[in-house]
Amino acid sequence: MTNFILSAPLLGFVVATRAALAFGMGLLVASRIPESRRRKIALTLIGIGAATTIPAARSVFAARDREHAGDDQTEAEGPWCSWSI
């Protein structure tokens, strides 16, 4: 298992990206909102989630590479979250 540290804003960005995709997919199968409105909202959320997936993944991999290179961040620089893969 590999451990590395993500900043709180980066972790939030990754979580928001995943949430937008999941919420959009959920809206596609829901039936409480009228179909035309639901489809527009769902496709917008899926598009935003998909478009932000690549920058989020690049940021996570960059954080992992920094950790492996020994470029550790300190607590004084900001809030950090430990992440295990």
Biopython code that builds the backbone (N, CA, C, O; Angstrom):
import numpy as np
from Bio.PDB.StructureBuilder import StructureBuilder

atoms = [
    (1, "MET", "N", (0.838, -1.165, 0.000)),
    (1, "MET", "CA", (0.000, 0.000, 0.000)),
    (1, "MET", "C", (0.890, 1.237, 0.000)),
    (1, "MET", "O", (1.865, 1.320, 0.748)),
    (2, "THR", "N", (0.541, 2.190, -0.846)),
    (2, "THR", "CA", (1.295, 3.419, -0.961)),
    (2, "THR", "C", (0.568, 4.526, -0.207)),
    (2, "THR", "O", (-0.637, 4.706, -0.381)),
    (3, "ASN", "N", (1.280, 5.256, 0.615)),
    (3, "ASN", "CA", (0.709, 6.396, 1.330)),
    (3, "ASN", "C", (1.264, 7.681, 0.749)),
    (3, "ASN", "O", (2.450, 7.760, 0.427)),
    (4, "PHE", "N", (0.421, 8.679, 0.614)),
    (4, "PHE", "CA", (0.877, 10.000, 0.227)),
    (4, "PHE", "C", (-0.070, 11.023, 0.815)),
    (4, "PHE", "O", (-1.142, 10.674, 1.310)),
    (5, "ILE", "N", (0.318, 12.272, 0.764)),
    (5, "ILE", "CA", (-0.423, 13.340, 1.420)),
    (5, "ILE", "C", (-1.065, 14.242, 0.373)),
    (5, "ILE", "O", (-0.415, 14.667, -0.582)),
    (6, "LEU", "N", (-2.357, 14.528, 0.567)),
    (6, "LEU", "CA", (-3.082, 15.459, -0.291)),
    (6, "LEU", "C", (-3.495, 16.656, 0.546)),
    (6, "LEU", "O", (-3.841, 16.515, 1.719)),
    (7, "SER", "N", (-3.459, 17.829, -0.058)),
    (7, "SER", "CA", (-3.958, 19.004, 0.652)),
    (7, "SER", "C", (-5.471, 18.901, 0.757)),
    (7, "SER", "O", (-6.114, 18.218, -0.040)),
    (8, "ALA", "N", (-6.025, 19.573, 1.731)),
    (8, "ALA", "CA", (-7.482, 19.546, 1.914)),
    (8, "ALA", "C", (-8.214, 20.084, 0.681)),
    (8, "ALA", "O", (-9.212, 19.486, 0.279)),
    (9, "PRO", "N", (-7.766, 21.182, 0.062)),
    (9, "PRO", "CA", (-8.462, 21.645, -1.148)),
    (9, "PRO", "C", (-8.393, 20.635, -2.298)),
    (9, "PRO", "O", (-9.363, 20.480, -3.041)),
    (10, "LEU", "N", (-7.272, 19.959, -2.449)),
    (10, "LEU", "CA", (-7.151, 18.954, -3.513)),
    (10, "LEU", "C", (-8.076, 17.773, -3.235)),
    (10, "LEU", "O", (-8.736, 17.268, -4.142)),
    (11, "LEU", "N", (-8.121, 17.340, -1.987)),
    (11, "LEU", "CA", (-9.033, 16.254, -1.626)),
    (11, "LEU", "C", (-10.480, 16.659, -1.889)),
    (11, "LEU", "O", (-11.269, 15.865, -2.400)),
    (12, "GLY", "N", (-10.824, 17.894, -1.540)),
    (12, "GLY", "CA", (-12.175, 18.403, -1.810)),
    (12, "GLY", "C", (-12.486, 18.438, -3.291)),
    (12, "GLY", "O", (-13.603, 18.123, -3.701)),
    (13, "PHE", "N", (-11.502, 18.822, -4.102)),
    (13, "PHE", "CA", (-11.669, 18.864, -5.553)),
    (13, "PHE", "C", (-11.939, 17.470, -6.110)),
    (13, "PHE", "O", (-12.818, 17.296, -6.954)),
    (14, "VAL", "N", (-11.192, 16.489, -5.644)),
    (14, "VAL", "CA", (-11.373, 15.108, -6.103)),
    (14, "VAL", "C", (-12.756, 14.598, -5.689)),
    (14, "VAL", "O", (-13.457, 13.979, -6.489)),
    (15, "VAL", "N", (-13.141, 14.856, -4.452)),
    (15, "VAL", "CA", (-14.447, 14.407, -3.960)),
    (15, "VAL", "C", (-15.574, 15.087, -4.740)),
    (15, "VAL", "O", (-16.550, 14.432, -5.104)),
    (16, "ALA", "N", (-15.453, 16.388, -5.000)),
    (16, "ALA", "CA", (-16.489, 17.109, -5.744)),
    (16, "ALA", "C", (-16.614, 16.576, -7.173)),
    (16, "ALA", "O", (-17.718, 16.484, -7.710)),
    (17, "THR", "N", (-15.486, 16.227, -7.783)),
    (17, "THR", "CA", (-15.501, 15.655, -9.128)),
    (17, "THR", "C", (-16.276, 14.350, -9.145)),
    (17, "THR", "O", (-17.129, 14.142, -10.007)),
    (18, "ARG", "N", (-15.984, 13.477, -8.201)),
    (18, "ARG", "CA", (-16.677, 12.188, -8.120)),
    (18, "ARG", "C", (-18.153, 12.391, -7.795)),
    (18, "ARG", "O", (-19.007, 11.691, -8.341)),
    (19, "ALA", "N", (-18.464, 13.338, -6.914)),
    (19, "ALA", "CA", (-19.854, 13.583, -6.523)),
    (19, "ALA", "C", (-20.674, 14.099, -7.700)),
    (19, "ALA", "O", (-21.826, 13.699, -7.870)),
    (20, "ALA", "N", (-20.098, 14.985, -8.517)),
    (20, "ALA", "CA", (-20.820, 15.506, -9.680)),
    (20, "ALA", "C", (-21.169, 14.381, -10.647)),
    (20, "ALA", "O", (-22.283, 14.323, -11.167)),
    (21, "LEU", "N", (-20.218, 13.495, -10.885)),
    (21, "LEU", "CA", (-20.489, 12.355, -11.771)),
    (21, "LEU", "C", (-21.579, 11.450, -11.189)),
    (21, "LEU", "O", (-22.505, 11.050, -11.895)),
    (22, "ALA", "N", (-21.462, 11.134, -9.912)),
    (22, "ALA", "CA", (-22.431, 10.236, -9.277)),
    (22, "ALA", "C", (-23.823, 10.863, -9.228)),
    (22, "ALA", "O", (-24.814, 10.187, -9.504)),
    (23, "PHE", "N", (-23.906, 12.130, -8.883)),
    (23, "PHE", "CA", (-25.204, 12.795, -8.812)),
    (23, "PHE", "C", (-25.842, 12.878, -10.198)),
    (23, "PHE", "O", (-27.048, 12.682, -10.339)),
    (24, "GLY", "N", (-25.037, 13.169, -11.216)),
    (24, "GLY", "CA", (-25.557, 13.213, -12.587)),
    (24, "GLY", "C", (-26.095, 11.869, -13.034)),
    (24, "GLY", "O", (-27.156, 11.790, -13.654)),
    (25, "MET", "N", (-25.354, 10.800, -12.715)),
    (25, "MET", "CA", (-25.819, 9.455, -13.071)),
    (25, "MET", "C", (-27.108, 9.121, -12.317)),
    (25, "MET", "O", (-28.027, 8.524, -12.878)),
    (26, "GLY", "N", (-27.163, 9.507, -11.054)),
    (26, "GLY", "CA", (-28.374, 9.264, -10.268)),
    (26, "GLY", "C", (-29.579, 9.993, -10.833)),
    (26, "GLY", "O", (-30.685, 9.452, -10.858)),
    (27, "LEU", "N", (-29.364, 11.213, -11.285)),
    (27, "LEU", "CA", (-30.472, 11.967, -11.884)),
    (27, "LEU", "C", (-30.990, 11.319, -13.156)),
    (27, "LEU", "O", (-32.185, 11.390, -13.443)),
    (28, "LEU", "N", (-30.113, 10.691, -13.920)),
    (28, "LEU", "CA", (-30.557, 10.042, -15.155)),
    (28, "LEU", "C", (-31.539, 8.909, -14.881)),
    (28, "LEU", "O", (-32.424, 8.643, -15.694)),
    (29, "VAL", "N", (-31.389, 8.249, -13.753)),
    (29, "VAL", "CA", (-32.274, 7.122, -13.454)),
    (29, "VAL", "C", (-33.431, 7.505, -12.525)),
    (29, "VAL", "O", (-34.325, 6.693, -12.288)),
    (30, "ALA", "N", (-33.421, 8.726, -12.001)),
    (30, "ALA", "CA", (-34.487, 9.165, -11.104)),
    (30, "ALA", "C", (-35.738, 9.519, -11.909)),
    (30, "ALA", "O", (-35.686, 9.706, -13.124)),
    (31, "SER", "N", (-36.854, 9.603, -11.199)),
    (31, "SER", "CA", (-38.093, 9.932, -11.907)),
    (31, "SER", "C", (-38.883, 11.049, -11.232)),
    (31, "SER", "O", (-40.030, 11.288, -11.609)),
    (32, "ARG", "N", (-38.314, 11.734, -10.256)),
    (32, "ARG", "CA", (-39.040, 12.771, -9.526)),
    (32, "ARG", "C", (-39.050, 14.127, -10.222)),
    (32, "ARG", "O", (-39.924, 14.951, -9.952)),
    (33, "ILE", "N", (-38.110, 14.363, -11.096)),
    (33, "ILE", "CA", (-38.011, 15.625, -11.827)),
    (33, "ILE", "C", (-38.478, 15.351, -13.259)),
    (33, "ILE", "O", (-38.209, 14.278, -13.798)),
    (34, "PRO", "N", (-39.173, 16.307, -13.881)),
    (34, "PRO", "CA", (-39.604, 16.092, -15.278)),
    (34, "PRO", "C", (-38.424, 15.717, -16.182)),
    (34, "PRO", "O", (-37.318, 16.234, -16.028)),
    (35, "GLU", "N", (-38.679, 14.829, -17.107)),
    (35, "GLU", "CA", (-37.623, 14.233, -17.953)),
    (35, "GLU", "C", (-36.718, 15.246, -18.637)),
    (35, "GLU", "O", (-35.497, 15.112, -18.566)),
    (36, "SER", "N", (-37.279, 16.259, -19.300)),
    (36, "SER", "CA", (-36.434, 17.197, -20.047)),
    (36, "SER", "C", (-35.498, 17.964, -19.117)),
    (36, "SER", "O", (-34.318, 18.132, -19.425)),
    (37, "ARG", "N", (-36.006, 18.420, -18.005)),
    (37, "ARG", "CA", (-35.191, 19.161, -17.036)),
    (37, "ARG", "C", (-34.140, 18.248, -16.414)),
    (37, "ARG", "O", (-32.972, 18.619, -16.295)),
    (38, "ARG", "N", (-34.563, 17.061, -16.022)),
    (38, "ARG", "CA", (-33.665, 16.093, -15.385)),
    (38, "ARG", "C", (-32.509, 15.733, -16.310)),
    (38, "ARG", "O", (-31.362, 15.654, -15.871)),
    (39, "ARG", "N", (-32.802, 15.518, -17.566)),
    (39, "ARG", "CA", (-31.770, 15.133, -18.530)),
    (39, "ARG", "C", (-30.743, 16.248, -18.720)),
    (39, "ARG", "O", (-29.542, 15.982, -18.764)),
    (40, "LYS", "N", (-31.211, 17.500, -18.833)),
    (40, "LYS", "CA", (-30.294, 18.634, -18.996)),
    (40, "LYS", "C", (-29.369, 18.775, -17.784)),
    (40, "LYS", "O", (-28.158, 18.938, -17.935)),
    (41, "ILE", "N", (-29.943, 18.713, -16.597)),
    (41, "ILE", "CA", (-29.145, 18.846, -15.370)),
    (41, "ILE", "C", (-28.158, 17.690, -15.254)),
    (41, "ILE", "O", (-26.983, 17.895, -14.949)),
    (42, "ALA", "N", (-28.641, 16.478, -15.499)),
    (42, "ALA", "CA", (-27.788, 15.293, -15.367)),
    (42, "ALA", "C", (-26.619, 15.339, -16.352)),
    (42, "ALA", "O", (-25.481, 15.070, -15.969)),
    (43, "LEU", "N", (-26.885, 15.673, -17.598)),
    (43, "LEU", "CA", (-25.812, 15.719, -18.587)),
    (43, "LEU", "C", (-24.815, 16.838, -18.293)),
    (43, "LEU", "O", (-23.622, 16.696, -18.565)),
    (44, "THR", "N", (-25.300, 17.949, -17.740)),
    (44, "THR", "CA", (-24.397, 19.025, -17.338)),
    (44, "THR", "C", (-23.473, 18.558, -16.219)),
    (44, "THR", "O", (-22.263, 18.777, -16.281)),
    (45, "LEU", "N", (-24.038, 17.915, -15.196)),
    (45, "LEU", "CA", (-23.220, 17.423, -14.078)),
    (45, "LEU", "C", (-22.232, 16.350, -14.540)),
    (45, "LEU", "O", (-21.078, 16.343, -14.111)),
    (46, "ILE", "N", (-22.670, 15.464, -15.395)),
    (46, "ILE", "CA", (-21.773, 14.424, -15.907)),
    (46, "ILE", "C", (-20.656, 15.065, -16.731)),
    (46, "ILE", "O", (-19.500, 14.654, -16.631)),
    (47, "GLY", "N", (-20.990, 16.054, -17.533)),
    (47, "GLY", "CA", (-19.974, 16.748, -18.322)),
    (47, "GLY", "C", (-18.952, 17.463, -17.454)),
    (47, "GLY", "O", (-17.752, 17.400, -17.723)),
    (48, "ILE", "N", (-19.420, 18.141, -16.419)),
    (48, "ILE", "CA", (-18.503, 18.821, -15.496)),
    (48, "ILE", "C", (-17.626, 17.803, -14.781)),
    (48, "ILE", "O", (-16.413, 17.987, -14.674)),
    (49, "GLY", "N", (-18.239, 16.729, -14.293)),
    (49, "GLY", "CA", (-17.475, 15.691, -13.597)),
    (49, "GLY", "C", (-16.440, 15.040, -14.495)),
    (49, "GLY", "O", (-15.308, 14.796, -14.077)),
    (50, "ALA", "N", (-16.831, 14.759, -15.729)),
    (50, "ALA", "CA", (-15.896, 14.128, -16.667)),
    (50, "ALA", "C", (-14.774, 15.083, -17.060)),
    (50, "ALA", "O", (-13.617, 14.674, -17.164)),
    (51, "ALA", "N", (-15.111, 16.354, -17.278)),
    (51, "ALA", "CA", (-14.097, 17.333, -17.681)),
    (51, "ALA", "C", (-13.086, 17.610, -16.576)),
    (51, "ALA", "O", (-11.930, 17.923, -16.859)),
    (52, "THR", "N", (-13.508, 17.497, -15.329)),
    (52, "THR", "CA", (-12.589, 17.773, -14.215)),
    (52, "THR", "C", (-11.883, 16.523, -13.712)),
    (52, "THR", "O", (-11.057, 16.612, -12.803)),
    (53, "THR", "N", (-12.185, 15.369, -14.275)),
    (53, "THR", "CA", (-11.523, 14.140, -13.846)),
    (53, "THR", "C", (-10.040, 14.146, -14.202)),
    (53, "THR", "O", (-9.214, 13.746, -13.382)),
    (54, "ILE", "N", (-9.691, 14.584, -15.388)),
    (54, "ILE", "CA", (-8.285, 14.571, -15.813)),
    (54, "ILE", "C", (-7.433, 15.516, -14.964)),
    (54, "ILE", "O", (-6.371, 15.102, -14.500)),
    (55, "PRO", "N", (-7.852, 16.776, -14.738)),
    (55, "PRO", "CA", (-7.044, 17.626, -13.859)),
    (55, "PRO", "C", (-6.945, 17.078, -12.431)),
    (55, "PRO", "O", (-5.901, 17.201, -11.791)),
    (56, "ALA", "N", (-8.025, 16.476, -11.935)),
    (56, "ALA", "CA", (-7.988, 15.903, -10.592)),
    (56, "ALA", "C", (-7.005, 14.742, -10.518)),
    (56, "ALA", "O", (-6.226, 14.641, -9.571)),
    (57, "ALA", "N", (-7.043, 13.868, -11.517)),
    (57, "ALA", "CA", (-6.131, 12.724, -11.533)),
    (57, "ALA", "C", (-4.682, 13.192, -11.660)),
    (57, "ALA", "O", (-3.798, 12.660, -10.989)),
    (58, "ARG", "N", (-4.438, 14.178, -12.510)),
    (58, "ARG", "CA", (-3.074, 14.699, -12.654)),
    (58, "ARG", "C", (-2.569, 15.285, -11.344)),
    (58, "ARG", "O", (-1.402, 15.103, -10.995)),
    (59, "SER", "N", (-3.434, 15.985, -10.613)),
    (59, "SER", "CA", (-3.040, 16.577, -9.332)),
    (59, "SER", "C", (-2.720, 15.505, -8.303)),
    (59, "SER", "O", (-1.756, 15.628, -7.548)),
    (60, "VAL", "N", (-3.529, 14.455, -8.275)),
    (60, "VAL", "CA", (-3.284, 13.363, -7.329)),
    (60, "VAL", "C", (-1.975, 12.659, -7.659)),
    (60, "VAL", "O", (-1.184, 12.367, -6.763)),
    (61, "PHE", "N", (-1.743, 12.386, -8.934)),
    (61, "PHE", "CA", (-0.493, 11.727, -9.316)),
    (61, "PHE", "C", (0.714, 12.622, -9.053)),
    (61, "PHE", "O", (1.780, 12.130, -8.683)),
    (62, "ALA", "N", (0.554, 13.932, -9.242)),
    (62, "ALA", "CA", (1.646, 14.863, -8.941)),
    (62, "ALA", "C", (1.942, 14.866, -7.447)),
    (62, "ALA", "O", (3.106, 14.912, -7.049)),
    (63, "ALA", "N", (0.907, 14.820, -6.616)),
    (63, "ALA", "CA", (1.106, 14.769, -5.162)),
    (63, "ALA", "C", (1.806, 13.472, -4.773)),
    (63, "ALA", "O", (2.673, 13.465, -3.899)),
    (64, "ARG", "N", (1.431, 12.384, -5.420)),
    (64, "ARG", "CA", (2.068, 11.095, -5.139)),
    (64, "ARG", "C", (3.537, 11.123, -5.550)),
    (64, "ARG", "O", (4.399, 10.627, -4.824)),
    (65, "ASP", "N", (3.821, 11.699, -6.711)),
    (65, "ASP", "CA", (5.208, 11.778, -7.176)),
    (65, "ASP", "C", (6.051, 12.670, -6.270)),
    (65, "ASP", "O", (7.210, 12.355, -6.002)),
    (66, "ARG", "N", (5.482, 13.783, -5.793)),
    (66, "ARG", "CA", (6.198, 14.651, -4.858)),
    (66, "ARG", "C", (6.532, 13.898, -3.584)),
    (66, "ARG", "O", (7.624, 14.041, -3.033)),
    (67, "GLU", "N", (5.589, 13.100, -3.124)),
    (67, "GLU", "CA", (5.793, 12.324, -1.894)),
    (67, "GLU", "C", (6.918, 11.314, -2.083)),
    (67, "GLU", "O", (7.742, 11.121, -1.188)),
    (68, "HIS", "N", (6.953, 10.675, -3.237)),
    (68, "HIS", "CA", (8.002, 9.692, -3.523)),
    (68, "HIS", "C", (9.360, 10.353, -3.717)),
    (68, "HIS", "O", (10.396, 9.747, -3.444)),
    (69, "ALA", "N", (9.352, 11.589, -4.185)),
    (69, "ALA", "CA", (10.605, 12.305, -4.410)),
    (69, "ALA", "C", (11.171, 12.890, -3.119)),
    (69, "ALA", "O", (12.280, 13.424, -3.110)),
    (70, "GLY", "N", (10.408, 12.787, -2.029)),
    (70, "GLY", "CA", (10.884, 13.300, -0.749)),
    (70, "GLY", "C", (10.576, 14.765, -0.537)),
    (70, "GLY", "O", (11.100, 15.377, 0.394)),
    (71, "ASP", "N", (9.740, 15.338, -1.380)),
    (71, "ASP", "CA", (9.358, 16.743, -1.239)),
    (71, "ASP", "C", (8.157, 16.841, -0.306)),
    (71, "ASP", "O", (7.074, 17.244, -0.729)),
    (72, "ASP", "N", (8.342, 16.474, 0.961)),
    (72, "ASP", "CA", (7.257, 16.459, 1.938)),
    (72, "ASP", "C", (6.809, 17.869, 2.277)),
    (72, "ASP", "O", (7.622, 18.788, 2.376)),
    (73, "GLN", "N", (5.528, 18.023, 2.450)),
    (73, "GLN", "CA", (4.970, 19.294, 2.884)),
    (73, "GLN", "C", (4.892, 19.291, 4.406)),
    (73, "GLN", "O", (4.744, 18.236, 5.023)),
    (74, "THR", "N", (4.989, 20.440, 4.991)),
    (74, "THR", "CA", (4.917, 20.519, 6.451)),
    (74, "THR", "C", (3.552, 21.014, 6.875)),
    (74, "THR", "O", (2.819, 21.583, 6.067)),
    (75, "GLU", "N", (3.205, 20.806, 8.119)),
    (75, "GLU", "CA", (1.921, 21.219, 8.664)),
    (75, "GLU", "C", (1.774, 22.736, 8.618)),
    (75, "GLU", "O", (0.658, 23.241, 8.499)),
    (76, "ALA", "N", (2.875, 23.468, 8.710)),
    (76, "ALA", "CA", (2.814, 24.926, 8.714)),
    (76, "ALA", "C", (2.349, 25.491, 7.377)),
    (76, "ALA", "O", (1.854, 26.617, 7.328)),
    (77, "GLU", "N", (2.494, 24.743, 6.306)),
    (77, "GLU", "CA", (2.118, 25.228, 4.987)),
    (77, "GLU", "C", (0.620, 25.109, 4.721)),
    (77, "GLU", "O", (0.127, 25.728, 3.778)),
    (78, "GLY", "N", (-0.104, 24.358, 5.492)),
    (78, "GLY", "CA", (-1.537, 24.245, 5.295)),
    (78, "GLY", "C", (-2.058, 22.920, 5.778)),
    (78, "GLY", "O", (-1.286, 22.058, 6.197)),
    (79, "PRO", "N", (-3.377, 22.746, 5.726)),
    (79, "PRO", "CA", (-3.975, 21.486, 6.171)),
    (79, "PRO", "C", (-3.731, 20.390, 5.144)),
    (79, "PRO", "O", (-3.881, 20.614, 3.943)),
    (80, "TRP", "N", (-3.358, 19.219, 5.608)),
    (80, "TRP", "CA", (-3.035, 18.093, 4.724)),
    (80, "TRP", "C", (-3.791, 16.868, 5.171)),
    (80, "TRP", "O", (-4.081, 16.700, 6.356)),
    (81, "CYS", "N", (-4.109, 16.014, 4.223)),
    (81, "CYS", "CA", (-4.821, 14.766, 4.498)),
    (81, "CYS", "C", (-3.959, 13.610, 4.029)),
    (81, "CYS", "O", (-3.404, 13.652, 2.931)),
    (82, "SER", "N", (-3.843, 12.584, 4.846)),
    (82, "SER", "CA", (-3.106, 11.403, 4.450)),
    (82, "SER", "C", (-4.017, 10.522, 3.616)),
    (82, "SER", "O", (-5.192, 10.358, 3.943)),
    (83, "TRP", "N", (-3.493, 9.961, 2.553)),
    (83, "TRP", "CA", (-4.285, 9.153, 1.631)),
    (83, "TRP", "C", (-3.535, 7.871, 1.347)),
    (83, "TRP", "O", (-2.333, 7.906, 1.080)),
    (84, "SER", "N", (-4.216, 6.745, 1.398)),
    (84, "SER", "CA", (-3.585, 5.458, 1.129)),
    (84, "SER", "C", (-4.183, 4.827, -0.107)),
    (84, "SER", "O", (-5.395, 4.850, -0.316)),
    (85, "ILE", "N", (-3.303, 4.260, -0.928)),
    (85, "ILE", "CA", (-3.772, 3.524, -2.126)),
    (85, "ILE", "C", (-3.172, 2.143, -2.065)),
    (85, "ILE", "O", (-3.411, 1.326, -2.954)),
]
sb = StructureBuilder()
sb.init_structure("model")
sb.init_model(0)
sb.init_chain("A")
sb.init_seg("    ")
for serial, (resi, resn, name, xyz) in enumerate(atoms, 1):
    if name == "N":
        sb.init_residue(resn, " ", resi, " ")
    sb.init_atom(name, np.array(xyz, "f"), 0.0, 1.0, " ", f" {name:<3s}", serial, name[0])
structure = sb.get_structure()
